[in-house]
Amino acid sequence: MGRGALPVLQDLRDELRAAERARSLHAASQVEGRLTLVLTLCYLPALALLVIVPLFLTLLAGLFG
């Protein structure tokens, strides 16, 4: 009750910063799962079609040719 405006504003600023930091950390913790999903659904099938399948076909051709 007897505090001035400056300490009250500093406390409010600290609380807002802590809340924003918690929100940012929560959002950052979800990035890994999303990146794993993108990797699994997009990049791995493309890798299989562009690299692994031709390599396998080349190895088969060399084996039977």
Predicted model as a PDB file, atoms N, CA, C, CB and O in Angstrom, pLDDT in the B-factor column:
MODEL        1                                                                  
ATOM      1  N   MET A   1       0.819  -1.187   0.000  1.00 61.00           N  
ATOM      2  CA  MET A   1       0.000   0.000   0.000  1.00 61.00           C  
ATOM      3  C   MET A   1       0.866   1.255   0.000  1.00 61.00           C  
ATOM      4  CB  MET A   1      -0.934  -0.004   1.198  1.00 61.00           C  
ATOM      5  O   MET A   1       0.488   2.255  -0.610  1.00 61.00           O  
ATOM      6  N   GLY A   2       1.998   1.229   0.656  1.00 71.00           N  
ATOM      7  CA  GLY A   2       2.804   2.421   0.730  1.00 71.00           C  
ATOM      8  C   GLY A   2       3.887   2.462  -0.337  1.00 71.00           C  
ATOM      9  O   GLY A   2       4.813   3.266  -0.226  1.00 71.00           O  
ATOM     10  N   ARG A   3       3.807   1.639  -1.349  1.00 78.00           N  
ATOM     11  CA  ARG A   3       4.842   1.584  -2.380  1.00 78.00           C  
ATOM     12  C   ARG A   3       4.591   2.637  -3.445  1.00 78.00           C  
ATOM     13  CB  ARG A   3       4.899   0.191  -3.018  1.00 78.00           C  
ATOM     14  O   ARG A   3       3.454   3.043  -3.689  1.00 78.00           O  
ATOM     15  N   GLY A   4       5.648   3.059  -4.056  1.00 86.00           N  
ATOM     16  CA  GLY A   4       5.530   4.036  -5.127  1.00 86.00           C  
ATOM     17  C   GLY A   4       5.185   3.358  -6.449  1.00 86.00           C  
ATOM     18  O   GLY A   4       5.088   2.133  -6.528  1.00 86.00           O  
ATOM     19  N   ALA A   5       5.006   4.158  -7.459  1.00 89.00           N  
ATOM     20  CA  ALA A   5       4.604   3.636  -8.762  1.00 89.00           C  
ATOM     21  C   ALA A   5       5.733   2.850  -9.430  1.00 89.00           C  
ATOM     22  CB  ALA A   5       4.158   4.777  -9.669  1.00 89.00           C  
ATOM     23  O   ALA A   5       5.465   1.872 -10.127  1.00 89.00           O  
ATOM     24  N   LEU A   6       6.966   3.249  -9.235  1.00 91.00           N  
ATOM     25  CA  LEU A   6       8.084   2.590  -9.902  1.00 91.00           C  
ATOM     26  C   LEU A   6       8.242   1.120  -9.492  1.00 91.00           C  
ATOM     27  CB  LEU A   6       9.362   3.339  -9.606  1.00 91.00           C  
ATOM     28  O   LEU A   6       8.374   0.276 -10.378  1.00 91.00           O  
ATOM     29  N   PRO A   7       8.236   0.768  -8.205  1.00 90.00           N  
ATOM     30  CA  PRO A   7       8.334  -0.656  -7.848  1.00 90.00           C  
ATOM     31  C   PRO A   7       7.143  -1.473  -8.349  1.00 90.00           C  
ATOM     32  CB  PRO A   7       8.449  -0.805  -6.339  1.00 90.00           C  
ATOM     33  O   PRO A   7       7.299  -2.632  -8.732  1.00 90.00           O  
ATOM     34  N   VAL A   8       5.969  -0.875  -8.345  1.00 90.00           N  
ATOM     35  CA  VAL A   8       4.786  -1.589  -8.838  1.00 90.00           C  
ATOM     36  C   VAL A   8       4.933  -1.865 -10.331  1.00 90.00           C  
ATOM     37  CB  VAL A   8       3.492  -0.773  -8.563  1.00 90.00           C  
ATOM     38  O   VAL A   8       4.633  -2.967 -10.790  1.00 90.00           O  
ATOM     39  N   LEU A   9       5.389  -0.881 -11.084  1.00 93.00           N  
ATOM     40  CA  LEU A   9       5.588  -1.068 -12.519  1.00 93.00           C  
ATOM     41  C   LEU A   9       6.699  -2.064 -12.810  1.00 93.00           C  
ATOM     42  CB  LEU A   9       5.901   0.260 -13.183  1.00 93.00           C  
ATOM     43  O   LEU A   9       6.605  -2.829 -13.771  1.00 93.00           O  
ATOM     44  N   GLN A  10       7.747  -2.068 -12.000  1.00 95.00           N  
ATOM     45  CA  GLN A  10       8.824  -3.037 -12.189  1.00 95.00           C  
ATOM     46  C   GLN A  10       8.339  -4.457 -11.934  1.00 95.00           C  
ATOM     47  CB  GLN A  10       9.998  -2.714 -11.269  1.00 95.00           C  
ATOM     48  O   GLN A  10       8.692  -5.384 -12.663  1.00 95.00           O  
ATOM     49  N   ASP A  11       7.520  -4.620 -10.888  1.00 94.00           N  
ATOM     50  CA  ASP A  11       6.964  -5.945 -10.610  1.00 94.00           C  
ATOM     51  C   ASP A  11       6.051  -6.408 -11.746  1.00 94.00           C  
ATOM     52  CB  ASP A  11       6.190  -5.931  -9.283  1.00 94.00           C  
ATOM     53  O   ASP A  11       6.094  -7.571 -12.146  1.00 94.00           O  
ATOM     54  N   LEU A  12       5.240  -5.511 -12.254  1.00 95.00           N  
ATOM     55  CA  LEU A  12       4.351  -5.841 -13.361  1.00 95.00           C  
ATOM     56  C   LEU A  12       5.154  -6.205 -14.608  1.00 95.00           C  
ATOM     57  CB  LEU A  12       3.406  -4.668 -13.659  1.00 95.00           C  
ATOM     58  O   LEU A  12       4.813  -7.151 -15.318  1.00 95.00           O  
ATOM     59  N   ARG A  13       6.228  -5.445 -14.872  1.00 97.00           N  
ATOM     60  CA  ARG A  13       7.094  -5.733 -16.008  1.00 97.00           C  
ATOM     61  C   ARG A  13       7.722  -7.115 -15.878  1.00 97.00           C  
ATOM     62  CB  ARG A  13       8.182  -4.668 -16.133  1.00 97.00           C  
ATOM     63  O   ARG A  13       7.784  -7.869 -16.849  1.00 97.00           O  
ATOM     64  N   ASP A  14       8.189  -7.445 -14.670  1.00 97.00           N  
ATOM     65  CA  ASP A  14       8.805  -8.753 -14.447  1.00 97.00           C  
ATOM     66  C   ASP A  14       7.798  -9.888 -14.645  1.00 97.00           C  
ATOM     67  CB  ASP A  14       9.400  -8.823 -13.040  1.00 97.00           C  
ATOM     68  O   ASP A  14       8.138 -10.929 -15.207  1.00 97.00           O  
ATOM     69  N   GLU A  15       6.566  -9.688 -14.185  1.00 97.00           N  
ATOM     70  CA  GLU A  15       5.535 -10.709 -14.364  1.00 97.00           C  
ATOM     71  C   GLU A  15       5.201 -10.891 -15.841  1.00 97.00           C  
ATOM     72  CB  GLU A  15       4.272 -10.337 -13.577  1.00 97.00           C  
ATOM     73  O   GLU A  15       5.034 -12.022 -16.298  1.00 97.00           O  
ATOM     74  N   LEU A  16       5.100  -9.804 -16.587  1.00 98.00           N  
ATOM     75  CA  LEU A  16       4.801  -9.895 -18.018  1.00 98.00           C  
ATOM     76  C   LEU A  16       5.937 -10.556 -18.784  1.00 98.00           C  
ATOM     77  CB  LEU A  16       4.527  -8.509 -18.592  1.00 98.00           C  
ATOM     78  O   LEU A  16       5.702 -11.342 -19.701  1.00 98.00           O  
ATOM     79  N   ARG A  17       7.161 -10.235 -18.406  1.00 98.00           N  
ATOM     80  CA  ARG A  17       8.316 -10.876 -19.052  1.00 98.00           C  
ATOM     81  C   ARG A  17       8.338 -12.371 -18.768  1.00 98.00           C  
ATOM     82  CB  ARG A  17       9.628 -10.234 -18.575  1.00 98.00           C  
ATOM     83  O   ARG A  17       8.630 -13.165 -19.663  1.00 98.00           O  
ATOM     84  N   ALA A  18       8.038 -12.761 -17.548  1.00 98.00           N  
ATOM     85  CA  ALA A  18       8.028 -14.183 -17.197  1.00 98.00           C  
ATOM     86  C   ALA A  18       6.926 -14.914 -17.963  1.00 98.00           C  
ATOM     87  CB  ALA A  18       7.833 -14.364 -15.675  1.00 98.00           C  
ATOM     88  O   ALA A  18       7.131 -16.036 -18.426  1.00 98.00           O  
ATOM     89  N   ALA A  19       5.775 -14.289 -18.094  1.00 97.00           N  
ATOM     90  CA  ALA A  19       4.682 -14.913 -18.843  1.00 97.00           C  
ATOM     91  C   ALA A  19       5.044 -15.049 -20.322  1.00 97.00           C  
ATOM     92  CB  ALA A  19       3.387 -14.093 -18.687  1.00 97.00           C  
ATOM     93  O   ALA A  19       4.771 -16.081 -20.933  1.00 97.00           O  
ATOM     94  N   GLU A  20       5.646 -14.033 -20.889  1.00 98.00           N  
ATOM     95  CA  GLU A  20       6.056 -14.092 -22.298  1.00 98.00           C  
ATOM     96  C   GLU A  20       7.140 -15.130 -22.506  1.00 98.00           C  
ATOM     97  CB  GLU A  20       6.548 -12.724 -22.777  1.00 98.00           C  
ATOM     98  O   GLU A  20       7.138 -15.836 -23.514  1.00 98.00           O  
ATOM     99  N   ARG A  21       8.065 -15.232 -21.566  1.00 97.00           N  
ATOM    100  CA  ARG A  21       9.121 -16.250 -21.670  1.00 97.00           C  
ATOM    101  C   ARG A  21       8.527 -17.653 -21.597  1.00 97.00           C  
ATOM    102  CB  ARG A  21      10.171 -16.060 -20.552  1.00 97.00           C  
ATOM    103  O   ARG A  21       8.931 -18.534 -22.356  1.00 97.00           O  
ATOM    104  N   ALA A  22       7.585 -17.868 -20.704  1.00 97.00           N  
ATOM    105  CA  ALA A  22       6.950 -19.180 -20.597  1.00 97.00           C  
ATOM    106  C   ALA A  22       6.201 -19.521 -21.884  1.00 97.00           C  
ATOM    107  CB  ALA A  22       5.989 -19.219 -19.394  1.00 97.00           C  
ATOM    108  O   ALA A  22       6.242 -20.663 -22.341  1.00 97.00           O  
ATOM    109  N   ARG A  23       5.518 -18.536 -22.468  1.00 97.00           N  
ATOM    110  CA  ARG A  23       4.799 -18.773 -23.713  1.00 97.00           C  
ATOM    111  C   ARG A  23       5.771 -19.100 -24.843  1.00 97.00           C  
ATOM    112  CB  ARG A  23       3.947 -17.553 -24.079  1.00 97.00           C  
ATOM    113  O   ARG A  23       5.507 -19.992 -25.649  1.00 97.00           O  
ATOM    114  N   SER A  24       6.884 -18.388 -24.907  1.00 96.00           N  
ATOM    115  CA  SER A  24       7.886 -18.631 -25.944  1.00 96.00           C  
ATOM    116  C   SER A  24       8.526 -20.006 -25.791  1.00 96.00           C  
ATOM    117  CB  SER A  24       8.963 -17.550 -25.905  1.00 96.00           C  
ATOM    118  O   SER A  24       8.743 -20.702 -26.782  1.00 96.00           O  
ATOM    119  N   LEU A  25       8.825 -20.397 -24.570  1.00 95.00           N  
ATOM    120  CA  LEU A  25       9.418 -21.720 -24.344  1.00 95.00           C  
ATOM    121  C   LEU A  25       8.451 -22.834 -24.709  1.00 95.00           C  
ATOM    122  CB  LEU A  25       9.849 -21.867 -22.889  1.00 95.00           C  
ATOM    123  O   LEU A  25       8.857 -23.864 -25.247  1.00 95.00           O  
ATOM    124  N   HIS A  26       7.178 -22.630 -24.419  1.00 94.00           N  
ATOM    125  CA  HIS A  26       6.173 -23.629 -24.787  1.00 94.00           C  
ATOM    126  C   HIS A  26       6.077 -23.759 -26.307  1.00 94.00           C  
ATOM    127  CB  HIS A  26       4.796 -23.257 -24.195  1.00 94.00           C  
ATOM    128  O   HIS A  26       6.012 -24.873 -26.827  1.00 94.00           O  
ATOM    129  N   ALA A  27       6.069 -22.644 -27.016  1.00 93.00           N  
ATOM    130  CA  ALA A  27       6.010 -22.680 -28.477  1.00 93.00           C  
ATOM    131  C   ALA A  27       7.269 -23.327 -29.050  1.00 93.00           C  
ATOM    132  CB  ALA A  27       5.835 -21.257 -29.046  1.00 93.00           C  
ATOM    133  O   ALA A  27       7.184 -24.093 -30.011  1.00 93.00           O  
ATOM    134  N   ALA A  28       8.423 -23.034 -28.480  1.00 91.00           N  
ATOM    135  CA  ALA A  28       9.677 -23.610 -28.960  1.00 91.00           C  
ATOM    136  C   ALA A  28       9.747 -25.111 -28.698  1.00 91.00           C  
ATOM    137  CB  ALA A  28      10.860 -22.913 -28.301  1.00 91.00           C  
ATOM    138  O   ALA A  28      10.388 -25.839 -29.457  1.00 91.00           O  
ATOM    139  N   SER A  29       9.107 -25.579 -27.651  1.00 90.00           N  
ATOM    140  CA  SER A  29       9.148 -27.008 -27.351  1.00 90.00           C  
ATOM    141  C   SER A  29       8.327 -27.823 -28.343  1.00 90.00           C  
ATOM    142  CB  SER A  29       8.645 -27.260 -25.941  1.00 90.00           C  
ATOM    143  O   SER A  29       8.527 -29.033 -28.456  1.00 90.00           O  
ATOM    144  N   GLN A  30       7.414 -27.189 -29.060  1.00 90.00           N  
ATOM    145  CA  GLN A  30       6.587 -27.909 -30.033  1.00 90.00           C  
ATOM    146  C   GLN A  30       7.236 -27.954 -31.416  1.00 90.00           C  
ATOM    147  CB  GLN A  30       5.212 -27.259 -30.131  1.00 90.00           C  
ATOM    148  O   GLN A  30       6.751 -28.668 -32.293  1.00 90.00           O  
ATOM    149  N   VAL A  31       8.305 -27.220 -31.627  1.00 91.00           N  
ATOM    150  CA  VAL A  31       8.933 -27.154 -32.945  1.00 91.00           C  
ATOM    151  C   VAL A  31       9.530 -28.494 -33.337  1.00 91.00           C  
ATOM    152  CB  VAL A  31      10.012 -26.077 -32.969  1.00 91.00           C  
ATOM    153  O   VAL A  31       9.425 -28.891 -34.497  1.00 91.00           O  
ATOM    154  N   GLU A  32      10.149 -29.199 -32.409  1.00 89.00           N  
ATOM    155  CA  GLU A  32      10.806 -30.458 -32.739  1.00 89.00           C  
ATOM    156  C   GLU A  32       9.819 -31.483 -33.293  1.00 89.00           C  
ATOM    157  CB  GLU A  32      11.503 -31.022 -31.509  1.00 89.00           C  
ATOM    158  O   GLU A  32      10.115 -32.178 -34.264  1.00 89.00           O  
ATOM    159  N   GLY A  33       8.659 -31.568 -32.676  1.00 86.00           N  
ATOM    160  CA  GLY A  33       7.652 -32.501 -33.164  1.00 86.00           C  
ATOM    161  C   GLY A  33       7.169 -32.163 -34.559  1.00 86.00           C  
ATOM    162  O   GLY A  33       6.967 -33.053 -35.385  1.00 86.00           O  
ATOM    163  N   ARG A  34       6.981 -30.877 -34.827  1.00 88.00           N  
ATOM    164  CA  ARG A  34       6.539 -30.464 -36.161  1.00 88.00           C  
ATOM    165  C   ARG A  34       7.613 -30.726 -37.210  1.00 88.00           C  
ATOM    166  CB  ARG A  34       6.163 -28.983 -36.159  1.00 88.00           C  
ATOM    167  O   ARG A  34       7.308 -31.154 -38.323  1.00 88.00           O  
ATOM    168  N   LEU A  35       8.875 -30.466 -36.854  1.00 89.00           N  
ATOM    169  CA  LEU A  35       9.953 -30.716 -37.805  1.00 89.00           C  
ATOM    170  C   LEU A  35      10.113 -32.206 -38.084  1.00 89.00           C  
ATOM    171  CB  LEU A  35      11.266 -30.138 -37.282  1.00 89.00           C  
ATOM    172  O   LEU A  35      10.411 -32.598 -39.212  1.00 89.00           O  
ATOM    173  N   THR A  36       9.921 -33.022 -37.084  1.00 90.00           N  
ATOM    174  CA  THR A  36       9.979 -34.465 -37.284  1.00 90.00           C  
ATOM    175  C   THR A  36       8.863 -34.918 -38.216  1.00 90.00           C  
ATOM    176  CB  THR A  36       9.884 -35.202 -35.942  1.00 90.00           C  
ATOM    177  O   THR A  36       9.079 -35.776 -39.072  1.00 90.00           O  
ATOM    178  N   LEU A  37       7.692 -34.357 -38.058  1.00 89.00           N  
ATOM    179  CA  LEU A  37       6.570 -34.687 -38.930  1.00 89.00           C  
ATOM    180  C   LEU A  37       6.860 -34.272 -40.367  1.00 89.00           C  
ATOM    181  CB  LEU A  37       5.288 -34.012 -38.434  1.00 89.00           C  
ATOM    182  O   LEU A  37       6.593 -35.038 -41.293  1.00 89.00           O  
ATOM    183  N   VAL A  38       7.398 -33.082 -40.567  1.00 87.00           N  
ATOM    184  CA  VAL A  38       7.740 -32.624 -41.912  1.00 87.00           C  
ATOM    185  C   VAL A  38       8.807 -33.525 -42.525  1.00 87.00           C  
ATOM    186  CB  VAL A  38       8.227 -31.162 -41.881  1.00 87.00           C  
ATOM    187  O   VAL A  38       8.709 -33.900 -43.693  1.00 87.00           O  
ATOM    188  N   LEU A  39       9.806 -33.866 -41.754  1.00 86.00           N  
ATOM    189  CA  LEU A  39      10.865 -34.735 -42.245  1.00 86.00           C  
ATOM    190  C   LEU A  39      10.310 -36.085 -42.662  1.00 86.00           C  
ATOM    191  CB  LEU A  39      11.943 -34.914 -41.184  1.00 86.00           C  
ATOM    192  O   LEU A  39      10.658 -36.606 -43.722  1.00 86.00           O  
ATOM    193  N   THR A  40       9.461 -36.642 -41.843  1.00 89.00           N  
ATOM    194  CA  THR A  40       8.920 -37.969 -42.110  1.00 89.00           C  
ATOM    195  C   THR A  40       7.994 -37.964 -43.315  1.00 89.00           C  
ATOM    196  CB  THR A  40       8.180 -38.491 -40.893  1.00 89.00           C  
ATOM    197  O   THR A  40       8.078 -38.862 -44.153  1.00 89.00           O  
ATOM    198  N   LEU A  41       7.128 -36.991 -43.421  1.00 91.00           N  
ATOM    199  CA  LEU A  41       6.117 -36.999 -44.476  1.00 91.00           C  
ATOM    200  C   LEU A  41       6.603 -36.422 -45.798  1.00 91.00           C  
ATOM    201  CB  LEU A  41       4.917 -36.237 -44.023  1.00 91.00           C  
ATOM    202  O   LEU A  41       6.064 -36.774 -46.847  1.00 91.00           O  
ATOM    203  N   CYS A  42       7.591 -35.560 -45.784  1.00 88.00           N  
ATOM    204  CA  CYS A  42       8.011 -34.885 -47.019  1.00 88.00           C  
ATOM    205  C   CYS A  42       9.377 -35.330 -47.515  1.00 88.00           C  
ATOM    206  CB  CYS A  42       8.026 -33.400 -46.806  1.00 88.00           C  
ATOM    207  O   CYS A  42       9.517 -35.733 -48.670  1.00 88.00           O  
ATOM    208  N   TYR A  43      10.365 -35.263 -46.669  1.00 88.00           N  
ATOM    209  CA  TYR A  43      11.719 -35.475 -47.146  1.00 88.00           C  
ATOM    210  C   TYR A  43      12.094 -36.942 -47.304  1.00 88.00           C  
ATOM    211  CB  TYR A  43      12.672 -34.823 -46.221  1.00 88.00           C  
ATOM    212  O   TYR A  43      12.802 -37.286 -48.250  1.00 88.00           O  
ATOM    213  N   LEU A  44      11.654 -37.797 -46.431  1.00 88.00           N  
ATOM    214  CA  LEU A  44      12.053 -39.194 -46.537  1.00 88.00           C  
ATOM    215  C   LEU A  44      11.469 -39.895 -47.763  1.00 88.00           C  
ATOM    216  CB  LEU A  44      11.640 -39.930 -45.296  1.00 88.00           C  
ATOM    217  O   LEU A  44      12.196 -40.653 -48.404  1.00 88.00           O  
ATOM    218  N   PRO A  45      10.197 -39.688 -48.130  1.00 89.00           N  
ATOM    219  CA  PRO A  45       9.716 -40.286 -49.384  1.00 89.00           C  
ATOM    220  C   PRO A  45      10.462 -39.746 -50.611  1.00 89.00           C  
ATOM    221  CB  PRO A  45       8.216 -40.029 -49.543  1.00 89.00           C  
ATOM    222  O   PRO A  45      10.755 -40.499 -51.539  1.00 89.00           O  
ATOM    223  N   ALA A  46      10.766 -38.461 -50.616  1.00 90.00           N  
ATOM    224  CA  ALA A  46      11.517 -37.896 -51.735  1.00 90.00           C  
ATOM    225  C   ALA A  46      12.918 -38.492 -51.790  1.00 90.00           C  
ATOM    226  CB  ALA A  46      11.593 -36.364 -51.618  1.00 90.00           C  
ATOM    227  O   ALA A  46      13.418 -38.789 -52.875  1.00 90.00           O  
ATOM    228  N   LEU A  47      13.546 -38.667 -50.658  1.00 88.00           N  
ATOM    229  CA  LEU A  47      14.863 -39.292 -50.614  1.00 88.00           C  
ATOM    230  C   LEU A  47      14.795 -40.713 -51.158  1.00 88.00           C  
ATOM    231  CB  LEU A  47      15.415 -39.293 -49.180  1.00 88.00           C  
ATOM    232  O   LEU A  47      15.665 -41.137 -51.918  1.00 88.00           O  
ATOM    233  N   ALA A  48      13.765 -41.438 -50.767  1.00 88.00           N  
ATOM    234  CA  ALA A  48      13.624 -42.811 -51.239  1.00 88.00           C  
ATOM    235  C   ALA A  48      13.442 -42.851 -52.753  1.00 88.00           C  
ATOM    236  CB  ALA A  48      12.443 -43.495 -50.547  1.00 88.00           C  
ATOM    237  O   ALA A  48      14.046 -43.689 -53.423  1.00 88.00           O  
ATOM    238  N   LEU A  49      12.624 -41.961 -53.298  1.00 90.00           N  
ATOM    239  CA  LEU A  49      12.365 -41.979 -54.736  1.00 90.00           C  
ATOM    240  C   LEU A  49      13.557 -41.488 -55.552  1.00 90.00           C  
ATOM    241  CB  LEU A  49      11.153 -41.131 -55.050  1.00 90.00           C  
ATOM    242  O   LEU A  49      13.806 -42.004 -56.641  1.00 90.00           O  
ATOM    243  N   LEU A  50      14.278 -40.530 -55.061  1.00 91.00           N  
ATOM    244  CA  LEU A  50      15.351 -39.933 -55.846  1.00 91.00           C  
ATOM    245  C   LEU A  50      16.717 -40.577 -55.638  1.00 91.00           C  
ATOM    246  CB  LEU A  50      15.445 -38.491 -55.525  1.00 91.00           C  
ATOM    247  O   LEU A  50      17.582 -40.478 -56.509  1.00 91.00           O  
ATOM    248  N   VAL A  51      16.923 -41.233 -54.508  1.00 91.00           N  
ATOM    249  CA  VAL A  51      18.249 -41.778 -54.219  1.00 91.00           C  
ATOM    250  C   VAL A  51      18.223 -43.290 -54.035  1.00 91.00           C  
ATOM    251  CB  VAL A  51      18.820 -41.123 -52.978  1.00 91.00           C  
ATOM    252  O   VAL A  51      18.966 -44.006 -54.705  1.00 91.00           O  
ATOM    253  N   ILE A  52      17.399 -43.770 -53.158  1.00 91.00           N  
ATOM    254  CA  ILE A  52      17.460 -45.175 -52.772  1.00 91.00           C  
ATOM    255  C   ILE A  52      16.935 -46.095 -53.867  1.00 91.00           C  
ATOM    256  CB  ILE A  52      16.677 -45.398 -51.498  1.00 91.00           C  
ATOM    257  O   ILE A  52      17.547 -47.125 -54.148  1.00 91.00           O  
ATOM    258  N   VAL A  53      15.807 -45.741 -54.491  1.00 91.00           N  
ATOM    259  CA  VAL A  53      15.239 -46.597 -55.543  1.00 91.00           C  
ATOM    260  C   VAL A  53      16.187 -46.694 -56.742  1.00 91.00           C  
ATOM    261  CB  VAL A  53      13.866 -46.052 -55.998  1.00 91.00           C  
ATOM    262  O   VAL A  53      16.466 -47.809 -57.184  1.00 91.00           O  
ATOM    263  N   PRO A  54      16.697 -45.584 -57.290  1.00 91.00           N  
ATOM    264  CA  PRO A  54      17.653 -45.735 -58.401  1.00 91.00           C  
ATOM    265  C   PRO A  54      18.920 -46.506 -58.023  1.00 91.00           C  
ATOM    266  CB  PRO A  54      18.044 -44.372 -58.919  1.00 91.00           C  
ATOM    267  O   PRO A  54      19.450 -47.269 -58.830  1.00 91.00           O  
ATOM    268  N   LEU A  55      19.392 -46.309 -56.820  1.00 92.00           N  
ATOM    269  CA  LEU A  55      20.562 -47.055 -56.374  1.00 92.00           C  
ATOM    270  C   LEU A  55      20.265 -48.544 -56.323  1.00 92.00           C  
ATOM    271  CB  LEU A  55      21.021 -46.562 -55.004  1.00 92.00           C  
ATOM    272  O   LEU A  55      21.085 -49.357 -56.753  1.00 92.00           O  
ATOM    273  N   PHE A  56      19.117 -48.902 -55.810  1.00 91.00           N  
ATOM    274  CA  PHE A  56      18.717 -50.305 -55.736  1.00 91.00           C  
ATOM    275  C   PHE A  56      18.566 -50.893 -57.124  1.00 91.00           C  
ATOM    276  CB  PHE A  56      17.412 -50.453 -54.956  1.00 91.00           C  
ATOM    277  O   PHE A  56      19.001 -52.017 -57.375  1.00 91.00           O  
ATOM    278  N   LEU A  57      17.944 -50.133 -58.040  1.00 91.00           N  
ATOM    279  CA  LEU A  57      17.777 -50.635 -59.414  1.00 91.00           C  
ATOM    280  C   LEU A  57      19.123 -50.799 -60.104  1.00 91.00           C  
ATOM    281  CB  LEU A  57      16.885 -49.687 -60.231  1.00 91.00           C  
ATOM    282  O   LEU A  57      19.315 -51.759 -60.850  1.00 91.00           O  
ATOM    283  N   THR A  58      20.051 -49.891 -59.873  1.00 93.00           N  
ATOM    284  CA  THR A  58      21.393 -50.003 -60.440  1.00 93.00           C  
ATOM    285  C   THR A  58      22.114 -51.229 -59.891  1.00 93.00           C  
ATOM    286  CB  THR A  58      22.205 -48.738 -60.148  1.00 93.00           C  
ATOM    287  O   THR A  58      22.799 -51.937 -60.630  1.00 93.00           O  
ATOM    288  N   LEU A  59      21.960 -51.470 -58.616  1.00 93.00           N  
ATOM    289  CA  LEU A  59      22.593 -52.658 -58.020  1.00 93.00           C  
ATOM    290  C   LEU A  59      21.980 -53.939 -58.574  1.00 93.00           C  
ATOM    291  CB  LEU A  59      22.454 -52.632 -56.485  1.00 93.00           C  
ATOM    292  O   LEU A  59      22.695 -54.915 -58.803  1.00 93.00           O  
ATOM    293  N   LEU A  60      20.685 -53.950 -58.790  1.00 91.00           N  
ATOM    294  CA  LEU A  60      20.037 -55.127 -59.372  1.00 91.00           C  
ATOM    295  C   LEU A  60      20.480 -55.342 -60.817  1.00 91.00           C  
ATOM    296  CB  LEU A  60      18.511 -54.983 -59.307  1.00 91.00           C  
ATOM    297  O   LEU A  60      20.712 -56.476 -61.235  1.00 91.00           O  
ATOM    298  N   ALA A  61      20.596 -54.264 -61.571  1.00 91.00           N  
ATOM    299  CA  ALA A  61      21.050 -54.377 -62.945  1.00 91.00           C  
ATOM    300  C   ALA A  61      22.482 -54.907 -62.995  1.00 91.00           C  
ATOM    301  CB  ALA A  61      20.955 -53.022 -63.653  1.00 91.00           C  
ATOM    302  O   ALA A  61      22.805 -55.712 -63.868  1.00 91.00           O  
ATOM    303  N   GLY A  62      23.317 -54.485 -62.107  1.00 90.00           N  
ATOM    304  CA  GLY A  62      24.689 -54.979 -62.058  1.00 90.00           C  
ATOM    305  C   GLY A  62      24.765 -56.419 -61.607  1.00 90.00           C  
ATOM    306  O   GLY A  62      25.663 -57.156 -62.017  1.00 90.00           O  
ATOM    307  N   LEU A  63      23.832 -56.827 -60.768  1.00 88.00           N  
ATOM    308  CA  LEU A  63      23.824 -58.192 -60.267  1.00 88.00           C  
ATOM    309  C   LEU A  63      23.379 -59.173 -61.336  1.00 88.00           C  
ATOM    310  CB  LEU A  63      22.923 -58.302 -59.056  1.00 88.00           C  
ATOM    311  O   LEU A  63      23.946 -60.260 -61.443  1.00 88.00           O  
ATOM    312  N   PHE A  64      22.369 -58.813 -62.138  1.00 85.00           N  
ATOM    313  CA  PHE A  64      21.832 -59.728 -63.133  1.00 85.00           C  
ATOM    314  C   PHE A  64      22.285 -59.399 -64.552  1.00 85.00           C  
ATOM    315  CB  PHE A  64      20.334 -59.720 -63.071  1.00 85.00           C  
ATOM    316  O   PHE A  64      21.933 -60.108 -65.495  1.00 85.00           O  
ATOM    317  N   GLY A  65      23.065 -58.327 -64.709  1.00 72.00           N  
ATOM    318  CA  GLY A  65      23.436 -57.938 -66.071  1.00 72.00           C  
ATOM    319  C   GLY A  65      24.812 -58.320 -66.356  1.00 72.00           C  
ATOM    320  O   GLY A  65      25.304 -58.074 -67.457  1.00 72.00           O  
TER     321      GLY A  65                                                      
ENDMDL                                                                          
END                                                                             
